[in-house]
């Protein structure tokens, strides 16, 4: 199964966020386009009286209330629902049935007709109209025997020329806008590159300052350590000399003390020996 639907959009409707896209269609018809084994031909026709869409030579839908303004671009876009479909475009042709002059109006609403509920041509992809198609073929002057025919030919040629000029102007404006956008993008990128380069330069200076500070700190630590070690060595030398001097000064008193201790011990031993001898030589008592 499937269907072809037509949508109109003046830019105020956002299809992707609408709760019911099918209700926005102004016309549709049932068409089983899947697994046909051949390409389908969709013809979009704008006549002075109506707008119509034909599929494989059969009328799908039409409306006398729709008219595409002069100077519109034709394009193709495709989208898919949750169950994806594949889209293949074999040919895209624009033709003109007649050279009846038209009045260039302001763009109003855009149209899209696509299989299913899946495509809206809201973004034109390029100018596929050939201005040369609207220029009448050259004819000898003898063909125009009346002033009305000459005026009609002149009017058609001027209209075709103005149409081609309008298309060229639009193309130039589009190219100018794209060039300006690219120029702005390049300027932004160059500005970002310059800012990054300045940051890199500042980073090098900071690294140099940090390296200098580290070297100075290292030298200060070495100097402080050397001074501390030298102070310790000097304190040890002074302590050693003081101890030696003290021992030398107290050596005589210590000898005297030892002599007194030994002499007192010798006297005690002598007294004890004398006591024993006297006791042994004294009279013995018997019971």
DODRENPA-926907 format. One line per 4 residues: number of its first residue (from 1); their letters; for each residue x, y, z of N, C-alpha, C, O. Coordinates in steps of 0.1 Angstrom, whole numbers, plus 5000, padded with zeros to 4 digits. Example, Ala and Ser with C-alpha at 12.3 -4.5 7.8 and 13.67 -1.06 7.14 Angstrom:
BEGIN
1> as> 5132 4943 5078 5123 4955 5078 5132 4967 5078 5142 4967 5085 ~ 5128 4978 5071 5137 4989 5071 5129 5000 5079 5134 5011 5080 .
This chain:
BEGIN
1> xxxx> 5008 4988 5000 5000 5000 5000 5009 5012 5000 5021 5012 5000 ~ 5002 5024 5000 5009 5036 5000 5000 5047 4995 4989 5045 4990 ~ 5005 5059 4995 4998 5071 4990 5007 5082 4986 5019 5082 4990 ~ 5002 5091 4979 5009 5104 4975 5001 5115 4980 4989 5117 4978 .
5> xxxx> 5008 5124 4987 5001 5135 4994 5008 5148 4990 5020 5148 4987 ~ 5000 5159 4989 5006 5172 4986 5004 5181 4998 4994 5181 5005 ~ 5015 5189 5001 5015 5198 5012 5019 5212 5007 5027 5213 4998 ~ 5014 5222 5014 5017 5236 5012 5023 5241 5025 5019 5238 5036 .
9> xxxx> 5034 5249 5023 5041 5254 5035 5046 5268 5031 5054 5270 5022 ~ 5042 5278 5039 5047 5292 5037 5059 5295 5047 5063 5306 5048 ~ 5064 5284 5054 5075 5286 5063 5070 5287 5077 5079 5287 5086 ~ 5057 5288 5080 5052 5289 5094 5049 5276 5100 5046 5275 5112 .
13> xxxx> 5049 5265 5092 5045 5252 5098 5058 5243 5099 5066 5242 5089 ~ 5060 5237 5110 5072 5229 5112 5067 5214 5112 5061 5209 5122 ~ 5069 5207 5101 5063 5194 5099 5069 5184 5109 5061 5175 5113 ~ 5081 5185 5112 5088 5174 5120 5082 5174 5134 5083 5164 5141 .
17> xxxx> 5077 5185 5139 5072 5186 5153 5056 5186 5153 5051 5186 5164 ~ 5050 5185 5142 5035 5185 5141 5030 5171 5146 5036 5161 5142 ~ 5019 5171 5154 5014 5158 5159 5007 5150 5148 5006 5138 5150 ~ 5002 5156 5138 4995 5148 5127 4998 5155 5114 4991 5164 5109 .
21> xxxx> 5009 5150 5107 5013 5156 5094 5003 5152 5083 5001 5161 5074 ~ 4996 5141 5084 4987 5137 5074 4975 5147 5072 4970 5149 5062 ~ 4972 5153 5083 4961 5163 5083 4964 5176 5076 4955 5184 5073 ~ 4977 5178 5074 4981 5191 5067 4981 5189 5052 4982 5200 5045 .
25> xxxx> 4978 5178 5046 4978 5176 5032 4966 5182 5026 4955 5181 5031 ~ 4968 5189 5014 4956 5195 5007 4951 5186 4997 4940 5188 4992 ~ 4958 5175 4993 4953 5166 4984 4961 5153 4985 4973 5153 4988 ~ 4955 5142 4981 4962 5129 4982 4955 5119 4973 4943 5121 4970 .
29> xxxx> 4961 5108 4970 4955 5097 4963 4963 5084 4967 4974 5084 4971 ~ 4956 5073 4967 4961 5060 4970 4970 5055 4958 4966 5056 4947 ~ 4982 5051 4962 4991 5046 4951 5001 5036 4957 5008 5039 4966 ~ 5001 5024 4952 5010 5013 4957 5023 5014 4949 5024 5008 4939 .
33> xxxx> 5032 5021 4955 5045 5024 4948 5056 5014 4952 5066 5014 4946 ~ 5053 5005 4962 5064 4996 4966 5064 4984 4957 5053 4978 4953 ~ 5076 4979 4954 5078 4966 4948 5071 4965 4934 5065 4955 4931 ~ 5072 4976 4926 5066 4976 4913 5075 4970 4903 5071 4966 4892 .
37> xxxx> 5088 4971 4906 5098 4966 4896 5100 4976 4885 5107 4973 4875 ~ 5095 4988 4886 5097 4999 4876 5096 5012 4883 5090 5013 4894 ~ 5102 5022 4877 5101 5036 4883 5087 5042 4881 5081 5039 4871 ~ 5083 5049 4891 5070 5056 4889 5072 5070 4884 5083 5077 4886 .
41> xxxx> 5063 5075 4876 5064 5088 4870 5054 5098 4876 5042 5096 4875 ~ 5059 5108 4883 5051 5118 4889 5052 5131 4881 5063 5136 4880 ~ 5041 5136 4876 5041 5148 4868 5034 5159 4876 5022 5158 4880 ~ 5041 5170 4879 5035 5182 4886 5032 5192 4875 5042 5197 4869 .
45> xxxx> 5020 5196 4874 5017 5205 4863 5010 5218 4868 5000 5217 4876 ~ 5015 5229 4864 5008 5242 4868 5003 5249 4855 5011 5253 4846 ~ 4990 5250 4854 4984 5256 4843 4978 5269 4847 4977 5272 4859 ~ 4974 5278 4838 4967 5290 4842 4955 5288 4851 4951 5297 4858 .
49> xxxx> 4948 5277 4850 4936 5274 4856 4937 5266 4869 4929 5268 4879 ~ 4946 5257 4870 4947 5248 4881 4961 5242 4883 4970 5244 4875 ~ 4962 5236 4894 4975 5229 4898 4971 5214 4899 4962 5211 4906 ~ 4979 5205 4892 4975 5191 4892 4988 5182 4894 4999 5187 4891 .
53> xxxx> 4985 5170 4899 4996 5160 4900 4991 5147 4894 4980 5142 4898 ~ 4998 5142 4884 4995 5129 4877 5006 5119 4881 5018 5122 4882 ~ 5001 5107 4882 5010 5095 4886 5008 5085 4875 4997 5079 4873 ~ 5019 5082 4868 5018 5071 4857 5007 5074 4847 5000 5065 4843 .
57> xxxx> 5006 5087 4844 4996 5091 4834 4981 5092 4839 4972 5095 4831 ~ 4979 5090 4852 4966 5091 4858 4965 5103 4868 4975 5105 4875 ~ 4954 5110 4868 4953 5121 4877 4952 5116 4891 4944 5108 4895 ~ 4961 5122 4899 4961 5119 4914 4952 5129 4921 4943 5125 4928 .
61> xxxx> 4955 5142 4920 4946 5152 4926 4950 5165 4919 4961 5167 4913 ~ 4941 5175 4920 4943 5188 4914 4935 5198 4922 4926 5194 4930 ~ 4938 5211 4921 4931 5221 4928 4932 5234 4920 4943 5238 4915 ~ 4921 5241 4918 4921 5254 4911 4925 5266 4920 4927 5277 4915 .
65> xxxx> 4928 5263 4933 4931 5274 4942 4946 5276 4944 4950 5285 4951 ~ 4954 5267 4938 4968 5268 4940 4975 5272 4927 4972 5268 4916 ~ 4985 5281 4929 4993 5286 4918 5007 5289 4923 5009 5297 4932 ~ 5017 5283 4917 5030 5285 4920 5035 5298 4915 5034 5300 4902 .
69> xxxx> 5040 5308 4923 5045 5321 4917 5057 5319 4908 5064 5309 4908 ~ 5059 5329 4899 5070 5329 4890 5083 5330 4897 5084 5338 4907 ~ 5093 5323 4892 5107 5324 4897 5110 5314 4908 5120 5315 4915 ~ 5101 5304 4910 5103 5294 4921 5114 5284 4916 5115 5282 4904 .
73> xxxx> 5121 5278 4925 5130 5267 4922 5123 5254 4925 5114 5253 4933 ~ 5127 5244 4917 5122 5231 4919 5133 5222 4925 5145 5223 4921 ~ 5130 5213 4934 5140 5205 4941 5133 5192 4946 5121 5191 4946 ~ 5142 5183 4950 5137 5170 4955 5144 5168 4969 5156 5170 4970 .
77> xxxx> 5136 5163 4978 5142 5159 4991 5134 5147 4995 5123 5144 4991 ~ 5140 5139 5004 5134 5126 5008 5136 5124 5023 5146 5128 5028 ~ 5127 5117 5029 5128 5114 5043 5121 5100 5045 5113 5096 5037 ~ 5123 5094 5056 5117 5081 5059 5111 5081 5073 5115 5088 5082 .
81> xxxx> 5102 5072 5075 5096 5070 5088 5103 5059 5096 5115 5057 5093 ~ 5097 5054 5106 5104 5044 5114 5108 5032 5106 5119 5026 5108 ~ 5099 5027 5097 5103 5016 5088 5109 5022 5075 5101 5028 5067 ~ 5122 5022 5074 5128 5030 5063 5125 5024 5049 5123 5012 5047 .
85> xxxx> 5123 5034 5039 5121 5031 5025 5133 5036 5018 5140 5046 5023 ~ 5136 5031 5006 5147 5036 4998 5141 5044 4986 5130 5041 4981 ~ 5147 5055 4983 5142 5064 4972 5153 5065 4962 5165 5066 4964 ~ 5149 5063 4949 5158 5064 4938 5151 5074 4928 5140 5072 4924 .
89> xxxx> 5159 5084 4923 5155 5093 4913 5163 5091 4901 5175 5092 4901 ~ 5156 5087 4890 5162 5084 4877 5163 5096 4868 5173 5098 4861 ~ 5154 5105 4869 5154 5117 4861 5145 5128 4867 5134 5125 4873 ~ 5149 5140 4865 5141 5152 4870 5141 5162 4858 5151 5168 4855 .
93> xxxx> 5129 5164 4852 5128 5172 4840 5118 5183 4843 5107 5181 4849 ~ 5121 5195 4838 5111 5206 4838 5109 5211 4824 5118 5212 4816 ~ 5096 5213 4821 5093 5217 4807 5083 5228 4808 5076 5231 4818 ~ 5081 5235 4797 5071 5246 4796 5062 5243 4784 5066 5240 4773 .
97> xxxx> 5049 5243 4788 5039 5240 4778 5036 5251 4768 5034 5249 4756 ~ 5037 5264 4773 5034 5275 4765 5043 5287 4769 5048 5286 4780 ~ 5044 5297 4761 5051 5309 4764 5042 5321 4768 5046 5332 4766 ~ 5031 5317 4774 5022 5328 4778 5029 5335 4789 5032 5330 4800 .
101> xxxx> 5030 5349 4788 5037 5356 4798 5029 5356 4812 5017 5355 4812 ~ 5037 5356 4822 5031 5356 4836 5037 5368 4843 5047 5373 4839 ~ 5030 5371 4854 5035 5383 4862 5042 5377 4874 5037 5368 4882 ~ 5054 5382 4876 5062 5377 4888 5056 5381 4901 5055 5394 4903 .
105> xxxx> 5052 5372 4909 5046 5376 4922 5055 5372 4933 5066 5367 4931 ~ 5051 5376 4945 5059 5373 4957 5058 5358 4960 5047 5353 4960 ~ 5068 5352 4964 5067 5337 4968 5058 5336 4980 5059 5343 4990 ~ 5049 5327 4978 5038 5325 4988 5040 5312 4996 5046 5312 5007 .
109> xxxx> 5036 5301 4990 5037 5288 4996 5044 5278 4988 5044 5279 4975 ~ 5051 5269 4994 5059 5259 4987 5051 5246 4987 5043 5243 4996 ~ 5054 5238 4977 5046 5226 4975 5055 5214 4975 5067 5215 4970 ~ 5050 5203 4979 5058 5190 4979 5048 5179 4977 5038 5178 4983 .
113> xxxx> 5051 5170 4967 5043 5158 4965 5053 5146 4964 5062 5147 4956 ~ 5051 5136 4973 5060 5125 4973 5053 5113 4978 5042 5114 4984 ~ 5057 5100 4975 5051 5088 4979 5050 5088 4994 5059 5091 5001 ~ 5038 5084 4999 5036 5082 5013 5035 5096 5020 5032 5106 5014 .
117> xxxx> 5038 5095 5033 5038 5108 5041 5052 5112 5044 5055 5117 5055 ~ 5061 5111 5035 5075 5110 5039 5084 5121 5033 5096 5121 5036 ~ 5079 5130 5025 5088 5140 5018 5081 5153 5017 5069 5154 5013 ~ 5087 5164 5021 5083 5177 5019 5094 5185 5013 5105 5186 5018 .
121> xxxx> 5092 5191 5001 5103 5199 4994 5103 5213 4999 5099 5222 4992 ~ 5108 5214 5012 5108 5227 5018 5122 5234 5015 5123 5246 5016 ~ 5132 5226 5012 5145 5232 5009 5149 5230 4995 5152 5218 4991 ~ 5149 5240 4986 5152 5239 4972 5167 5235 4971 5175 5240 4978 .
125> xxxx> 5170 5226 4962 5183 5221 4960 5190 5227 4948 5202 5224 4946 ~ 5184 5236 4941 5191 5242 4930 5182 5247 4919 5170 5243 4919 ~ 5186 5254 4910 5178 5260 4899 5179 5250 4888 5189 5249 4881 ~ 5168 5243 4885 5168 5233 4874 5161 5238 4862 5160 5231 4852 .
129> xxxx> 5157 5251 4862 5150 5256 4851 5161 5261 4841 5171 5267 4845 ~ 5158 5259 4828 5167 5264 4818 5161 5276 4812 5151 5275 4805 ~ 5167 5288 4814 5162 5300 4808 5161 5300 4793 5152 5307 4787 ~ 5169 5292 4786 5169 5291 4772 5156 5285 4767 5152 5287 4755 .
133> xxxx> 5149 5277 4775 5137 5271 4771 5126 5281 4768 5117 5279 4760 ~ 5126 5292 4776 5115 5303 4775 5118 5312 4763 5109 5320 4760 ~ 5129 5312 4757 5132 5321 4746 5126 5316 4733 5130 5304 4729 ~ 5118 5323 4726 5112 5318 4714 5123 5315 4703 5133 5322 4703 .
137> xxxx> 5120 5306 4695 5130 5303 4684 5130 5315 4674 5120 5322 4672 ~ 5142 5316 4668 5143 5327 4658 5134 5324 4646 5133 5313 4641 ~ 5128 5335 4641 5119 5333 4629 5122 5345 4620 5126 5356 4625 ~ 5120 5344 4607 5122 5355 4597 5112 5366 4600 5101 5364 4605 .
141> xxxx> 5116 5378 4596 5107 5390 4599 5094 5389 4591 5084 5395 4595 ~ 5095 5382 4579 5083 5381 4571 5072 5373 4578 5060 5373 4573 ~ 5075 5366 4588 5065 5358 4595 5055 5367 4603 5043 5363 4604 ~ 5060 5378 4608 5051 5387 4615 5046 5397 4606 5052 5407 4603 .
145> xxxx> 5033 5395 4602 5027 5404 4592 5018 5415 4599 5014 5424 4592 ~ 5016 5414 4612 5008 5423 4619 5015 5429 4630 5025 5423 4636 ~ 5011 5441 4635 5017 5447 4646 5015 5439 4659 5023 5439 4668 ~ 5003 5432 4660 5000 5424 4671 5010 5413 4673 5014 5409 4684 .
149> xxxx> 5013 5406 4662 5022 5395 4662 5036 5399 4666 5043 5393 4674 ~ 5040 5411 4660 5053 5416 4663 5054 5420 4678 5064 5417 4685 ~ 5043 5426 4683 5043 5430 4697 5043 5418 4706 5050 5418 4717 ~ 5036 5407 4702 5035 5395 4710 5049 5389 4711 5054 5384 4721 .
153> xxxx> 5056 5388 4699 5069 5382 4699 5079 5390 4707 5087 5385 4715 ~ 5078 5404 4706 5087 5412 4713 5084 5411 4728 5094 5410 4737 ~ 5072 5410 4732 5068 5409 4746 5073 5395 4752 5078 5395 4763 ~ 5071 5385 4744 5076 5371 4749 5091 5371 4750 5096 5366 4760 .
157> xxxx> 5098 5377 4741 5113 5377 4742 5117 5386 4754 5126 5382 4761 ~ 5111 5397 4756 5114 5406 4767 5111 5399 4781 5119 5399 4790 ~ 5100 5392 4781 5096 5384 4793 5106 5373 4796 5110 5371 4807 ~ 5110 5366 4785 5119 5355 4787 5133 5361 4792 5140 5355 4800 .
161> xxxx> 5137 5372 4786 5149 5378 4790 5149 5383 4804 5159 5381 4812 ~ 5138 5389 4808 5137 5394 4822 5137 5382 4832 5142 5383 4843 ~ 5130 5371 4828 5130 5359 4836 5144 5353 4838 5148 5350 4849 ~ 5151 5353 4826 5165 5348 4827 5174 5357 4836 5182 5352 4843 .
165> xxxx> 5172 5370 4834 5179 5380 4842 5176 5378 4857 5185 5379 4866 ~ 5163 5376 4860 5159 5374 4874 5165 5361 4880 5170 5361 4891 ~ 5166 5351 4872 5172 5338 4877 5187 5340 4879 5192 5335 4889 ~ 5193 5347 4870 5208 5350 4871 5210 5359 4884 5220 5357 4891 .
169> xxxx> 5202 5368 4886 5203 5377 4898 5202 5369 4910 5209 5371 4920 ~ 5192 5360 4911 5190 5352 4922 5202 5343 4925 5206 5341 4936 ~ 5207 5337 4914 5218 5328 4915 5230 5336 4920 5238 5331 4928 ~ 5232 5348 4915 5243 5356 4920 5242 5360 4935 5251 5360 4942 .
173> xxxx> 5229 5363 4939 5227 5367 4953 5230 5355 4962 5236 5356 4972 ~ 5226 5343 4957 5228 5331 4965 5243 5328 4966 5248 5325 4976 ~ 5250 5330 4955 5265 5328 4955 5272 5338 4964 5281 5335 4971 ~ 5266 5351 4964 5272 5361 4972 5270 5358 4987 5279 5360 4995 .
177> xxxx> 5258 5353 4990 5255 5349 5004 5264 5338 5009 5270 5338 5020 ~ 5266 5328 5000 5275 5317 5003 5289 5322 5005 5296 5317 5014 ~ 5293 5331 4996 5307 5336 4997 5309 5344 5010 5319 5342 5017 ~ 5299 5352 5014 5300 5359 5026 5300 5350 5038 5308 5352 5048 .
181> xxxx> 5292 5339 5038 5292 5330 5049 5305 5323 5050 5311 5321 5061 ~ 5311 5319 5038 5324 5313 5039 5335 5322 5044 5344 5319 5051 ~ 5334 5335 5039 5344 5345 5044 5343 5347 5059 5353 5347 5066 ~ 5331 5348 5064 5329 5349 5079 5334 5337 5086 5341 5338 5097 .
185> xxxx> 5332 5325 5080 5337 5312 5087 5352 5312 5087 5358 5309 5097 ~ 5358 5317 5076 5373 5317 5075 5378 5327 5085 5389 5325 5092 ~ 5372 5339 5086 5376 5349 5096 5375 5343 5110 5385 5345 5118 ~ 5365 5336 5113 5363 5330 5127 5374 5320 5129 5380 5320 5140 .
189> xxxx> 5377 5312 5119 5388 5302 5121 5401 5309 5123 5409 5304 5131 ~ 5404 5319 5115 5417 5326 5116 5418 5333 5130 5429 5332 5136 ~ 5407 5339 5135 5407 5345 5148 5410 5334 5159 5418 5337 5168 ~ 5404 5323 5157 5406 5312 5167 5421 5307 5166 5427 5304 5177 .
193> xxxx> 5426 5306 5154 5440 5302 5153 5450 5312 5159 5459 5308 5166 ~ 5447 5325 5157 5455 5335 5163 5455 5335 5178 5465 5336 5185 ~ 5443 5333 5183 5441 5332 5198 5449 5320 5203 5455 5321 5214 ~ 5448 5309 5196 5455 5297 5201 5470 5300 5200 5478 5295 5209 .
197> xxxx> 5475 5306 5189 5489 5309 5188 5494 5318 5200 5505 5316 5205 ~ 5486 5328 5203 5489 5337 5214 5490 5330 5227 5499 5332 5236 ~ 5481 5320 5229 5481 5312 5241 5493 5304 5242 5499 5302 5252 ~ 5497 5298 5230 5509 5290 5230 5522 5298 5233 5530 5294 5240 .
201> xxxx> 5522 5311 5228 5533 5320 5231 5534 5323 5246 5545 5322 5252 ~ 5523 5326 5252 5522 5328 5267 5526 5316 5275 5532 5317 5285 ~ 5522 5304 5270 5526 5291 5277 5541 5290 5277 5547 5285 5287 ~ 5548 5293 5266 5563 5292 5266 5569 5301 5276 5579 5297 5282 .
205> xxxx> 5564 5313 5277 5570 5323 5286 5567 5318 5301 5576 5319 5309 ~ 5556 5313 5303 5553 5307 5317 5562 5296 5320 5567 5295 5331 ~ 5564 5287 5310 5573 5276 5313 5587 5280 5315 5594 5275 5324 ~ 5592 5291 5308 5605 5296 5311 5606 5302 5325 5616 5300 5332 .
209> xxxx> 5596 5309 5329 5596 5315 5343 5596 5304 5353 5603 5305 5363 ~ 5588 5293 5351 5588 5282 5361 5601 5275 5361 5606 5272 5372 ~ 5608 5273 5350 5621 5267 5349 5631 5276 5357 5639 5270 5364 ~ 5630 5289 5355 5640 5298 5362 5637 5297 5377 5647 5297 5385 .
213> xxxx> 5624 5297 5381 5621 5296 5396 5626 5283 5402 5631 5283 5413 ~ 5625 5272 5394 5629 5259 5399 5644 5259 5401 5650 5254 5411 ~ 5651 5265 5391 5666 5265 5393 5670 5274 5405 5679 5270 5412 ~ 5664 5285 5407 5668 5294 5418 5665 5287 5431 5672 5288 5440 .
217> xxxx> 5653 5280 5432 5650 5273 5444 5660 5262 5447 5663 5260 5458 ~ 5664 5255 5436 5673 5244 5438 5687 5249 5443 5693 5243 5452 ~ 5691 5261 5438 5704 5267 5442 5703 5271 5457 5712 5270 5465 ~ 5691 5277 5460 5689 5282 5474 5690 5270 5484 5695 5271 5495 .
221> xxxx> 5683 5259 5480 5683 5247 5489 5697 5241 5490 5701 5238 5502 ~ 5705 5241 5480 5719 5236 5481 5727 5245 5490 5735 5240 5498 ~ 5725 5258 5488 5733 5267 5497 5729 5266 5512 5738 5265 5520 ~ 5716 5265 5514 5712 5263 5528 5717 5250 5534 5720 5249 5546 .
225> xxxx> 5716 5239 5526 5721 5226 5531 5736 5227 5534 5741 5221 5544 ~ 5744 5233 5525 5758 5234 5527 5761 5242 5540 5770 5238 5548 ~ 5754 5253 5542 5756 5261 5554 5752 5253 5566 5759 5254 5577 ~ 5741 5245 5566 5737 5237 5577 5748 5226 5581 5751 5224 5592 .
229> xxxx> 5753 5220 5570 5763 5209 5572 5776 5215 5578 5782 5210 5587 ~ 5780 5227 5573 5792 5234 5578 5790 5238 5593 5799 5236 5601 ~ 5778 5242 5596 5775 5246 5610 5776 5234 5619 5781 5234 5630 ~ 5770 5222 5615 5771 5210 5622 5786 5205 5625 5789 5201 5636 .
233> xxxx> 5794 5206 5614 5808 5202 5615 5815 5211 5626 5823 5206 5634 ~ 5812 5224 5625 5819 5233 5634 5814 5231 5649 5823 5231 5658 ~ 5801 5228 5651 5796 5225 5664 5803 5212 5670 5806 5211 5681 ~ 5804 5202 5661 5810 5189 5665 5825 5192 5669 5829 5186 5679 .
237> xxxx> 5832 5199 5661 5846 5202 5665 5847 5209 5678 5855 5206 5687 ~ 5839 5219 5680 5839 5227 5693 5835 5218 5704 5842 5219 5715 ~ 5826 5209 5703 5822 5200 5714 5833 5191 5717 5835 5188 5729 ~ 5839 5185 5707 5850 5176 5709 5862 5182 5717 5867 5177 5726 .
241> xxxx> 5865 5195 5713 5876 5202 5720 5872 5205 5734 5881 5204 5743 ~ 5860 5208 5736 5856 5212 5750 5856 5199 5759 5860 5200 5771 ~ 5852 5188 5754 5852 5175 5762 5867 5172 5765 5870 5168 5776 ~ 5876 5173 5755 5890 5169 5758 5896 5178 5768 5903 5174 5777 .
245> xxxx> 5893 5191 5768 5898 5201 5778 5893 5198 5792 5900 5199 5802 ~ 5880 5195 5792 5874 5192 5805 5880 5179 5812 5883 5179 5824 ~ 5882 5169 5803 5888 5157 5809 5903 5159 5813 5907 5154 5823 ~ 5910 5168 5806 5924 5171 5810 5924 5179 5823 5933 5176 5831 .
249> xxxx> 5915 5188 5825 5915 5196 5837 5911 5188 5849 5915 5190 5860 ~ 5902 5178 5847 5897 5170 5858 5905 5157 5861 5902 5149 5869 ~ 5916 5155 5853 5924 5143 5855 5931 5142 5868 5931 5131 5874 ~ 5937 5153 5874 5945 5153 5887 5935 5150 5898 5939 5142 5907 .
253> xxxx> 5924 5156 5899 5914 5154 5910 5910 5140 5910 5908 5134 5921 ~ 5908 5134 5899 5904 5120 5898 5914 5111 5904 5911 5101 5911 ~ 5927 5113 5901 5938 5105 5906 5939 5106 5922 5941 5096 5928 ~ 5937 5118 5927 5937 5119 5941 5925 5112 5948 5927 5105 5958 .
257> xxxx> 5914 5112 5942 5903 5105 5947 5905 5090 5947 5902 5083 5957 ~ 5911 5085 5936 5914 5071 5936 5924 5067 5947 5923 5057 5953 ~ 5935 5076 5948 5945 5073 5959 5939 5073 5973 5942 5064 5981 ~ 5929 5082 5976 5923 5082 5989 5915 5070 5991 5915 5064 6002 .
261> xxxx> 5907 5066 5981 5899 5054 5982 5908 5042 5984 5905 5034 5993 ~ 5918 5040 5977 5927 5028 5978 5934 5029 5992 5936 5018 5998 ~ 5939 5041 5996 5945 5042 6009 5936 5038 6021 5940 5031 6030 ~ 5924 5042 6020 5914 5039 6031 5912 5024 6031 5910 5018 6042 .
265> xxxx> 5911 5018 6020 5909 5004 6019 5921 4996 6025 5920 4986 6032 ~ 5933 5001 6022 5945 4995 6027 5946 4996 6043 5950 4987 6049 ~ 5942 5008 6048 5941 5010 6062 5931 5000 6069 5934 4994 6079 ~ 5920 4999 6063 5910 4990 6068 5915 4975 6068 5913 4968 6078 .
269> xxxx> 5922 4971 6058 5927 4957 6057 5938 4956 6068 5938 4945 6075 ~ 5947 4965 6070 5957 4965 6080 5952 4964 6094 5956 4956 6102 ~ 5941 4972 6097 5935 4972 6110 5929 4958 6113 5930 4953 6124 ~ 5923 4952 6102 5916 4940 6104 5927 4929 6107 5924 4920 6115 .
273> xxxx> 5938 4929 6100 5949 4919 6102 5954 4921 6116 5957 4911 6122 ~ 5957 4933 6120 5962 4935 6134 5953 4930 6144 5957 4925 6154 ~ 5940 4932 6142 5930 4927 6152 5931 4912 6153 5930 4907 6164 ~ 5932 4905 6142 5933 4891 6142 5945 4886 6149 5944 4876 6157 .
277> xxxx> 5956 4892 6147 5968 4888 6154 5967 4890 6169 5971 4881 6177 ~ 5963 4901 6173 5961 4903 6187 5952 4893 6194 5954 4888 6205 ~ 5941 4890 6187 5932 4881 6192 5938 4867 6194 5936 4859 6203 ~ 5946 4863 6183 5953 4850 6184 5964 4849 6195 5965 4839 6201 .
281> xxxx> 5971 4860 6198 5981 4860 6208 5976 4863 6222 5984 4861 6231 ~ 5964 4866 6224 5959 4868 6237 5957 4856 6245 5957 4845 6239 ~ 5956 4857 6259 5954 4845 6268 5941 4837 6264 5931 4843 6262 ~ 5942 4824 6265 5931 4816 6262 5924 4813 6275 5930 4810 6285 .
285> xxx> 5911 4812 6275 5903 4809 6286 5897 4795 6284 5892 4792 6274 ~ 5898 4787 6295 5893 4774 6295 5882 4772 6305 5883 4778 6316 ~ 5872 4765 6303 5862 4762 6312 5865 4749 6320 5857 4745 6328 .
